[in-house]
Amino acid sequence: MRPALVLASASPRRLALLAQIGLTPDRIDAPDLDETPAPRELPRPYAERLACAKAEIVATRTSDPALILGADTVVALGRRILPKATDRATAERCLRLLSGRRHTVITAVAVRPSAAWPDGRCGLRVVETAVAFSRLTDAQITALLDGGDWEGKAGGYALQGQAAACIRFVSGSPSAVIGLPLFETAQLLRGQKGAWLP
């Protein structure tokens, strides 16, 4: 019997993405983690650090044989990390910054076995995807804000939501932009004993 698969995230988007490839975690355990970037921390190391920390926190409190899956998604404008939009004003600032510009979405996914599963292997994958918005009018920004897709989203938008009508191109992994790079996640899981995927 394979160990449990634990998703170290409360994100409904990550849960839906796993379901897309036929996976349902045995349980969800979202860690309580300070996600404030360190001073001068760059976007990629920041995403890696948070993904690994989420998996590590949950692994240390998991007593049964399990593989813990942690992930973090960062929207970066150059070296600048854009925040998760927790209010309308933050979402509007992000959308105005992204308007007419190309940016990078970096998603790191980490797996870590619990201490009760010594055969499990740690792993980390990082996926960078280029995304470009068209130049947004005030009316488009208002419509995006009114739609509410921005709530809790890095950079103040959701690729799978209303913002898709304003995105000129995506170069890379769309699923990584939404929150979990499915190909890389599948690779990490296939590399484990008692594989979850064929």
N, C-alpha and C positions, 0 to 999 in steps of 0.2 A: 504494500500500500504506500502511495506517495505521501510525503509530508503535506501539511496544510499550506495553502497559498494565502498570504496575508497582504492586503493592500494598505500601505501606510499613508492613506489619504482619504479625506471625506469628500473628494471631488466627484460629483455625479457624472461629470464628463469622462473622467478616467475609468469609472465603472462601466459606462456605456461603451467606451472604446475597447475595453477588455472583452465585453460581451460580443462585440463585432467580430472578434477572432475566436469566439467560442469558449471564452474563459469566464468563470464566475469565481471570484475569490471566496475562500472558505470563511473568511471574516474580514472586517474592516477595522483598523485601529489607527486613528489619526493622531499623530503626536502633537503635543503642545510645544511649539518651537518658535523662538524669536527669529523672525525672518528679516530683521534689519540688516542691510548690507554693512560690512565692515568699512572703515574709512579707506577710500581709494580702491575698494574691491572691484575688480572688473567683472563683466557679466558672465563669462563662461566659468571662471572659478567659483563665482557666487552660486550659479546653478548646480555645479558639481557638489559644492559643500552642502547645500541644503538637501539635495537628493540623498546623499550618503548619510547625512545626519538623521533624516527621517527614518531611513531603513535601520540605522544603528539604534536609535531610541526604541523603536518597536521591537527589534531583535533582543535587546537586553531585558525586556519585560515579557518575553514570550517563552513559556516553560516547555511547550511541546515541540516536537520536530516540525519545523516550518521554514518556508522561504518567504522573506519579507521583501516587498516591492515598494520602493520609494521613488518619487519623481518630483521635479520642480521645473517650472517654465518661466523664462525671463524674456521680457521684451526689451530690446536694447537699441538705442539710437546712438550709433557710434559706441563710445565707451560709457555712455549714460544708461543706467538701469531705470526704466520707467516703473512707477509703482503699480500695485494692484489698486484698482479704482474702488474705493470704499464710499465715495460720495460723488454726486453729480459734478461738482466743481473739479475734482481730480480727473474724472473721465473726460471732461471738456478740455482741460489742459493737455491731456495725452493726445486726444484726437487732433487738436490744433497743431501740436508738435509733429504728429505723423502725417498730416495733410500734405499731399503732393510729394511725399518723400518715401524713400526705401529704408526699411529697417530690418533688423535681424531678430528672429525668435529662436531662443536657445532652450532646448529641453534636455535635461539630464535624467537618466533613469538608472537606478542602482538596485541591485539585489544582494541580500545578505541572509545567510542561514542563521537560524537560532542556534544556541549552544547545544540543544538537544538533537541537532542534526549535523554531525561532524562530516558527513559525506557531501554536504552542500558547498557550493563555491560562491565567493563574492564576485560581483561583476559590475561594471559601469559602462554606459554608452552615453555619448553626448551628440545631439543632432542640432545642426544650425540650418535654419530655413530663412530665405530672403522673402520679404513681403513688401509690396508697394501699394500705397493708397493713391487713389486719384486725388486731385486737389478738391478738397471738400468745401462746399458752400456753407454759409451760415445755416441755411434751411436744412441741408443734409446733416450737419452736426446736431441741430435741434431734434431732427427725426431720430437719429441714432440714440441720443440721450433719452428721448421720450420712450423709445422702445425698451429700454432697461436692460439690454443685453450686456452692458458694460459692468454690471454689478459684480464685484469680486474678481474681475478679469484683469490680468496683467496687461498694461497698456490701454485699458479702457475699451476693449472691443472683443468680440467673439467671431472668429472666422466662420463658424457654423451658424451664425446668426445674421442679423440684418446688415452688418458691416460688409458681408460678402458682395453686396451690390456696389460697393465703393472700392473694392480691392482689384487693382489692375493685373497683378500677377503674384503667383506664389511659386518660388523656385526651391524645391526640396520636399519635405514631408508635411503634408497637410495635417496628418494626425498628430504630429509633434507640436504644431501650432495650437491645436485644440487642447493638448495636454499630455499626450503619451505617444512616442514614436512606435508604431505597432511592429514594424519589421524588426527594429533593434530589440524591442521587448521580447518578441518571439525568439530571437536568437539567444538572448540571455536565458530564457526558460528552456529552450531545447538543449542547452549545454549542461543542464542539471541532471542528476540521476533521478530516475522515476519521472521522466519528462512529462510536462503538462501538455505539450503539443507534439504532434507527429512531425 
